[in-house]
């Protein structure tokens, strides 16, 4: 892998592979989904809730 720097590009391996771990694009998609979920929950906490109309 490190002996030939052109090997990953020539082999068509996903460009999002994390070096030395083999974690590919699925890892980054899961990480992005988790980050977006955490962001959404944080915004939900910050935005004030409307009072219930009686």
C-alpha positions as CSV (number, residue, x, y, z in Angstrom):
1,X,0.0,0.0,0.0
2,X,2.7,2.5,1.0
3,X,5.3,1.1,-1.4
4,X,3.3,2.3,-4.4
5,X,1.6,5.7,-3.8
6,X,-0.4,5.4,-7.1
7,X,-1.9,2.0,-6.1
8,X,-5.1,3.2,-4.4
9,X,-6.0,5.6,-7.2
10,X,-5.2,3.1,-9.9
11,X,-7.2,0.3,-8.1
12,X,-10.3,2.4,-7.8
13,X,-10.5,2.1,-4.1
14,X,-12.7,4.7,-2.4
15,X,-10.9,7.9,-1.8
16,X,-12.4,8.2,1.7
17,X,-10.5,5.3,3.1
18,X,-8.9,6.0,6.4
19,X,-5.1,5.3,6.4
20,X,-4.0,2.1,8.2
21,X,-7.5,1.2,9.4
22,X,-9.4,0.1,6.3
23,X,-12.4,2.2,7.3
24,X,-14.0,3.2,4.1
25,X,-16.8,5.5,2.9
26,X,-19.5,3.7,5.0
27,X,-17.6,4.8,8.1
28,X,-17.6,8.5,7.0
29,X,-21.3,8.3,6.1
30,X,-22.1,6.9,9.6
31,X,-20.0,9.6,11.2
32,X,-21.7,12.3,9.2
33,X,-25.2,10.9,10.1
34,X,-24.3,10.9,13.8
35,X,-22.9,14.5,13.6
36,X,-26.1,15.7,11.9
37,X,-28.3,13.9,14.4
38,X,-26.3,15.5,17.3
39,X,-26.6,18.9,15.7
40,X,-30.3,18.5,15.2
41,X,-30.8,17.5,18.8
42,X,-28.7,20.4,20.1
43,X,-30.7,22.9,18.0
44,X,-33.9,21.4,19.3
45,X,-32.7,22.0,22.9
46,X,-31.8,25.6,22.2
47,X,-34.9,26.7,20.3
48,X,-37.6,27.8,22.8
49,X,-40.8,25.7,22.9
50,X,-44.1,27.5,22.2
51,X,-46.4,27.5,25.2
52,X,-49.5,25.3,25.0
53,X,-52.6,27.4,24.2
54,X,-55.4,26.5,26.6
